[in-house]
Amino acid sequence: MHELIKYQFNTRRKKYGTGAALSLLNGNVGREVLAFHKKLPNYAVTPLHNLAHLSRRLGLGSIHIKDESWRFGLNAFKGLGGSYAVGKISR
């Protein structure tokens, strides 16, 4: 299942990090991380929930949130980063 997600960059955001740190964030790394997680038992795509009431109230087209409350019983997405780091180090 592929869905189109539209987003808006905050042009007034503060810029953090350096070129060296930001160079780690690229499509190849993203594909590697996704491939790693897809191999984990019980991996599933994160469900998105539509906050239609809130988006109408704010005058926005739509608002969706990721539901990570069920992810590996951790109630947080941070477990994915930890599992990837441990997997990467243990190779």
NORLIN-V55964 format. One record per pair of residues at least 24 apart in sequence whose ideal C-beta (glycine too) atoms are under 10 Angstrom apart, sorted by the first residue. I is the first residue (numbers start at 1). J is the second residue. D is the distance in whole Angstrom. If there is no record, write none. Layout:
i = <I,I>
j = <J,J>
d = <D,D>
//
This chain:
i = <1,3,3,5,5,6,6,32,32,33,33,33,33,33,33,34,34,36,36,36,36,36,37,37,37,37,39,40,40,40,40,40,41,42,42,42,42,43,43,43,44,44,46,46,46,46>
j = <45,48,64,48,64,61,62,84,88,80,81,83,84,87,88,80,84,80,83,84,87,88,80,83,84,87,87,72,80,83,84,87,72,70,71,72,73,71,72,80,70,71,70,71,77,80>
d = <7,8,9,8,8,8,9,9,9,8,9,10,6,10,9,10,10,9,8,6,6,8,6,7,7,9,9,8,9,7,10,9,9,10,9,7,9,9,9,9,9,9,9,7,8,9>
//
